[in-house]
Amino acid sequence: MLLGIIGGSGIYDLEGLKSAGETFAETPFGKPSAGYKTGDIDGREILFLPRHGADHSIAPHKINYRANIWGFKSLGVQKIIAVGAVGGISGNLKPGDIVILDQLIDFTFGARQSTFFEDNKVAHIDFTEPYCSEMRSLMISTAAKTGVEVKNSGTYICVNGPRLETAKEIQYFSSIGADVVGMTGMPEAALAREAEICLCGIAVVTNYAAGISNQKLTVTEVIDTMKRSNDKIKRLIKEFALQFSDERLCTCKDALKNAVM
Ligand code: HPA
C-alpha cells in the first residue's frame, strides 16, 4: 500500500515519520520539485514531495505541477494527500484551522501548464467534484477518531501569486463562494484527476486573507502557523495511512473513460 503526500509551505519532510530514503522520478515534463522521500507508517509505504522544493526555492507559479503528479504516477501512487497553506476568507475561519476541501475555483487559468494532453489528444475530465469523495470521507472520519478538529468542507480559490491579494479581490472571492485562498491547489488537483489519481486536499489556514483583519500579512505568520499545525497534520496523515486501503470505489480511477477525444 502506497500513499503520496504533497507538503506545502512549512512542511518540508515527514518529521518524525520513519524516513528510509529518497527516490527520484524522470518525467516527460521535466523534473519534479524534489526527490520523493520514502517513509513507512506501520508497514504502509509513503512517498513525500515538498511542493516548493526541499529548500522552498520554487514559487507557486513556477512549480512543475505536471512533473510532480506524473512522478507520483510513475512511482505507483494512486492516492495523494495534498496539504497547503491558505488565507481564511469565511467568517468562521481563523489561523490554525484545518479544512478538508470539497470545492475549487481556479483563477490561474491560462497561466499554468494545466493538462497532460497537449499534442494529438484532448481530454475533458469531469471535475464536478474536484477532490476524491472516498478519500474525503475517510479523512473526515480519521479526524474524528484522532480528535483533530477539522472543517468538513470548504471551497478553495487558487490565485497565481506570488503576490498576496488586495482587500477588494478577497471581497469578490467571498462573494463568489470561496472560503479559503491559496496559490498551489491548481492545476495540481486537475492533473491528479487526469492521472486517475485520487486526491484529498487539506488546507491549513495560516492567516486571515487580505482585508479580513486589519493586520498586514507576513510570510513569517504563514510559516509559523503552518509549523504550529504540523503536529495535527502529522497525526491526521498517520491515522489515515493506517486506515486507508488500495481499494478504490470512487470514480477517480476511471477519470479518462469517455473523457479523451
Ligand atoms: N493568499 C494566498 N495564498 C496564501 C495565503 C493568502 O492569504 N496564505 C497562505 N497562502
Residues whose N, C-alpha, C, O or C-beta is under 5 A from the ligand:
A	BS01	HPA	A85 V86 G87 V181 G182 M183 T206 Y208 A209 V222
